[in-house]
């Protein structure tokens, strides 16, 4: 291992331990759609539109949470339920706040709530090239189910993951 790589690993390890002061979690509301649409543009190559986000958050079977820092959303997650199944629709964290446990915290809160409500299985799609997100999901009990070819608008494949409770 080169010295540069070792320093980078050390820096990332330190970064992962930095607490986020005054981070709070609150439910997502349809009124958050505008702010989420800006985050989508920053985070994802195929972002959801403000109208799509608002419509989704208005559905009675969709729940979401936002990680808030200084009155701004820095991370968010939303899930759709269908009986005993859940489908993670989106989980995103602003780039400058990644590696600090926000995505993990949102995911763990969801998994706890889902289990308490009697969810038996959860599905999600993740970009085949997004190894960081895949590791987060694998670390929380998700397993590969299949690959969906050209799932994303840019033609990228999706890895379909499943987790049984």
C-alpha positions in Angstrom: 0.0 0.0 0.0 1.4 3.4 -0.9 1.8 6.2 1.6 -0.7 8.4 -0.3 -3.3 5.7 -0.1 -2.6 5.1 3.6 -3.1 8.9 4.3 -6.3 8.9 2.3 -7.7 5.9 4.2 -6.7 7.6 7.5 -8.5 10.8 6.4 -11.6 9.0 5.4 -11.6 7.1 8.7 -11.4 10.3 10.6 -14.1 11.9 8.5 -16.4 9.0 9.2 -16.1 9.6 12.9 -16.8 13.3 12.9 -20.2 13.9 14.6 -22.7 16.2 13.0 -23.7 18.7 15.7 -27.3 19.5 16.0 -28.4 17.1 13.2 -32.1 16.3 13.6 -34.4 14.0 11.7 -38.0 14.9 10.8 -40.7 13.5 8.5 -40.7 14.6 4.9 -43.7 16.6 3.7 -44.8 17.4 0.1 -43.7 21.0 0.8 -40.1 19.7 0.9 -40.3 18.8 -2.8 -38.7 22.0 -4.0 -35.6 21.7 -1.7 -35.4 18.0 -2.5 -35.4 18.7 -6.2 -32.3 20.8 -5.8 -30.6 18.0 -3.8 -31.6 15.5 -6.4 -29.8 17.6 -9.0 -26.7 17.7 -6.8 -26.7 14.0 -5.9 -28.1 11.9 -8.7 -27.3 11.6 -12.5 -31.0 11.0 -13.1 -32.8 13.3 -10.6 -36.5 13.3 -9.8 -38.4 16.4 -10.7 -40.0 18.6 -8.1 -43.5 17.5 -9.4 -42.5 13.8 -9.2 -41.2 14.3 -5.7 -44.3 16.2 -4.5 -46.6 13.6 -6.1 -44.8 10.8 -4.5 -44.8 12.4 -1.0 -48.5 13.0 -1.3 -49.2 9.3 -1.6 -50.6 7.8 1.6 -48.4 4.7 1.3 -45.1 6.7 1.1 -43.2 7.8 4.1 -39.9 9.7 4.3 -37.5 11.4 6.6 -35.1 14.3 6.2 -31.9 14.8 8.0 -31.8 18.5 8.9 -28.8 20.7 9.7 -29.2 24.4 10.2 -32.7 24.3 8.8 -31.5 22.7 5.5 -32.0 19.2 4.3 -28.7 17.4 4.1 -30.0 13.9 3.6 -33.3 12.2 3.0 -35.0 8.9 2.4 -38.4 7.8 1.3 -40.1 4.4 1.2 -43.3 3.1 -0.3 -45.2 0.3 1.5 -47.5 -2.3 0.0 -48.9 -4.6 2.7 -46.0 -6.5 4.2 -43.5 -5.2 1.5 -41.5 -2.0 1.5 -39.6 -0.4 -1.4 -36.9 2.1 -0.8 -37.5 4.7 -3.4 -34.7 7.0 -2.6 -31.8 7.6 -0.2 -29.6 10.6 -0.8 -27.0 12.6 1.2 -25.4 15.9 0.0 -21.9 15.2 -1.1 -20.1 17.3 1.5 -21.9 15.4 4.3 -21.2 11.9 3.0 -19.2 9.5 5.1 -20.5 11.0 8.4 -23.3 8.4 9.1 -26.3 10.3 7.8 -27.4 7.7 5.2 -26.7 4.9 7.8 -28.8 6.7 10.4 -31.7 7.2 8.0 -31.6 3.6 6.8 -31.4 2.2 10.3 -34.4 4.3 11.5 -36.4 3.0 8.5 -35.4 -0.6 9.2 -36.4 -0.3 12.8 -39.8 1.2 11.9 -40.4 -1.3 9.1 -39.8 -4.2 11.4 -42.1 -2.8 14.0 -44.9 -2.3 11.5 -44.6 -6.0 10.4 -42.8 -5.6 7.1 -41.5 -8.9 5.9 -39.4 -7.9 2.9 -37.8 -4.8 1.4 -36.6 -4.1 -2.1 -34.5 -1.4 -3.7 -32.6 -0.5 -6.8 -29.1 0.8 -6.7 -26.8 1.8 -9.6 -24.6 -1.1 -10.5 -21.6 1.2 -10.3 -22.5 2.7 -6.9 -20.3 0.5 -4.7 -20.5 2.9 -1.6 -24.3 2.6 -1.5 -24.2 -1.1 -2.1 -21.8 -1.5 0.9 -24.2 0.4 3.1 -27.1 -1.9 2.1 -25.1 -5.1 2.3 -23.9 -4.1 5.8 -27.6 -3.9 6.8 -28.7 -7.3 5.5 -29.6 -6.6 1.9 -28.6 -9.2 -0.7 -28.5 -9.1 -4.5 -31.6 -10.4 -6.2 -31.0 -9.6 -9.9 -29.7 -7.0 -12.3 -32.2 -4.9 -14.2 -30.6 -3.9 -17.5 -30.7 -0.2 -18.6 -33.0 0.7 -15.6 -31.9 4.3 -15.3 -32.7 7.0 -17.9 -29.0 7.2 -18.8 -28.9 3.5 -19.6 -27.1 2.4 -16.5 -28.0 -1.0 -15.0 -29.6 -1.4 -11.6 -28.8 -4.0 -9.0 -32.0 -5.1 -7.3 -31.5 -5.8 -3.6 -33.8 -7.6 -1.2 -33.9 -7.8 2.6 -36.1 -10.2 4.6 -37.1 -9.2 8.2 
